[in-house]
Amino acid sequence: MVSHRYSVFGLIAASEIPLPELRPFEGQAESDLVIRRGAVQARDAAPGLNVLSLEKALLVIPEVGRYLMREGQEMIVESDPAGSERNLR
């Protein structure tokens, strides 16, 4: 469940993950981006940025996590068990 809202680069992000480095957003406007935790497929993807299609991109950072961006509106984050929560942010 999304419980945090932030203003970042002119966008409003709703996030399941606390992002204390960002400025909180208190307004009523709809979110431009939703960030949530979840399983990210494509386990064989190489480290770095992987463009999967026109609508999807996957960022793999070893010992940190995997970030799947969908249609510029949703980011699914899967942490690496060896990584820290701070580095995941």
Buried (B, 14 or more C-beta within 10 A) or exposed (E): EEEBBBBBEEEBBBBBBEBEEBEEBEEEEEBBBBBBBEEBEEEEBEEEEBEBEEEBBBBBBEEBBBBBBBEEEBBBBBBBEEBEEEEBB
